[in-house]
Amino acid sequence: MTGSGRPVVLHIVAAVVVRDGRFLLVRKRGTSAFMQVGGKIEPEERPLDALVREVEEEIGVALDADAVRPLGRFRATAANEPGHVVDAHAFDVDLPPGAEPRPLAELAELVWVDPASPVAPLPIAPLSLDLIAAWTERHA
């Protein structure tokens, strides 16, 4: 929180990646919450450019901008940074055929989660729960 008691707002991008009804979620080293691939938008960077950069840095997949559709803008409590809120530009992302994401950079692991029947209860970031619900509603 800032000295005024207001939460610090982090401007981020998030990639909603779905394959066979399962959502790709990642966990950063030293944290417990799973979330979408993504991260902070650099100064003067457009959200789509940040998304392409983050996806390549975090899971080693080069995105084609034509495979990305805006999902909306979402705000939620930050999962790993107390006193912070995320303001996220979320995108519905199709990975290129044959692309196999792998955890790189600061990621400890990645999982594919079926929200209808999760294998084990995972700690999922508040933003990610909202994004899964929004994607599911849009594709119902």
N, C-alpha and C positions, 0 to 999 in steps of 0.2 A: 504494500500500500504506500501511497505517497504520504507526505507529511500532513496533507489535508484529510487523510482518512479514505480517500478515493483509491480504488484499485488501479494498478498500472495496467494499461491496455497494450497487449502484444498484437501487432498486425501480422497475420500469417496466411499461408495458403494450405489447403488440405486436398489430397487426391482420394476420391472415393473410387476404389478399384474393386470390381466384383467379377468373380469367375465361378461359373457353375453354382450360382446362388450363395457363394461364400464371399465374405468381405476380407480384404487384405488389411491386417492391422500390424503395427510394429511397436516394439518397446525399445526405448533408448537405454543405454547402459546407465546403471545407477538409479533407475526408476522402476516403478511397478506397474504403472498404467499403460495399457495398450491404446494405440491411436492410429489414425490414418498417416500415411506418408505425407510429409510436408514440413514446413518450417517458416521461419521469419522472412518477411519481405525486406530486402535490402533497400536503403535509401535510393530514390530515383528508379527503382525497379518496378516494372509492371507485374501485376499478380500472375498473369499467364507465364511470363518469363521466369518468375520465381518458382512456379510450379514445375516447369520443365527442368530447371536447375536442381531443385530439391529431389525430384524423382530420380534423376541420374545419379546424384551424389549419394542418396540413401539406399537405393535398391538396384542401381546399375542398369537402368532401362532408359534408353533414349526415346522420348515421346515425339510423335508427330502432332503438331498443333491441331490438325484436323480430327484427331482422336480424342479431343478434349472438349467438353461442353460445360458451361457454367451451371452449377447446381444452386447457387445462391450465396448470400452472405449470412453468416451465423455468428452469434456471440455466446460465450459460455465461460464458466469458471475454468481457469487453467488447471490441468491435472497435476502438473509437476512443479508449479511455481506458486506457492502460497501468496495470497494478496494480489494475484494477477488475474486478468480476464483476457481471453483470446477473442479477437475480431477476425474472423476467418472468411476468406474468399474460397469457397469450396467448388470443386470441379468433379464432374463425372468423367472418369478416365478409362479408355480402352487401351490395354497394353498391346503392343504389336504382336502379331502371331508368333508363337514360339518363344516369346520373352519369358524368362524364368527369373523373377525377382529374387535377390539375395541380400541379406543384411550387410550394409557397408557403413562407412563413416562412424557416426556415434551410435548406431543401432546394435542392440544385443541379440535381438531375434525378431522373426516375423512369423505370423500365423494366419491361416485362412479360417475365418469364423462363420459358421452358419447361425445367424441370430435365432432361427426357429428351433434349433437343437444343438446348442453349444456342447462340446465334448466335456469341458470343465468350466466352471464359472471363472472368468478372467476379470481382473479389474480393468474396466474400460473407461476411458476419459469421458467426461460429460459431453464435450463437443462431438466425440465419435458416436455416442448414443444418439444424439440429435441428427447427425449426418446419416446414420444407418436408417433411422425412422424416415427422414426426408426422402432418401433414395428409394426406400421401399414404397412409400406413398406415391411417388412420382411414377414408379414402374409397375404399380398394381394393375 
